[in-house]
Amino acid sequence: MDRSASIEGQEVVTLAPGLDGRLLTAEEVAERLQVTVAWVHEMARREEMPSLKLGKFRRFSSEAIEDWLREHQVGAYKRRAT
């Protein structure tokens, strides 16, 4: 849920809890993960990757993507990280 507040007569809208304010495009996510943009779109469409639908646009919270990556780690590194 969005929250808003008034500061000196101006309305300030904050993002929902858990969003750090930085939204990424599918292209930016693909570049960071070194995968294709089509793969990112497909994972988001299947709701296997966290994303936000803003009308016809899809955006990705950098914080949510980092959390999602941590959840998908395998092997000894995952055990040490938790």
C-alpha angles and dihedrals in degrees: 000000000000118000127202136192136183120242116183091336095311122111114234118197119204125198124251117279111280095035115108094200097254112109119188131205122233088255092056092047091048091051093049093048094039093233133116123279088236090059091052091049092048094049090049092046090053089047090238091123124047113254143151125233113216103182105293092346128089121206134180128219109230089217093051091049091051090050090047091052091051090051090053098050115119136196134024094328091063092053092053094045096056 
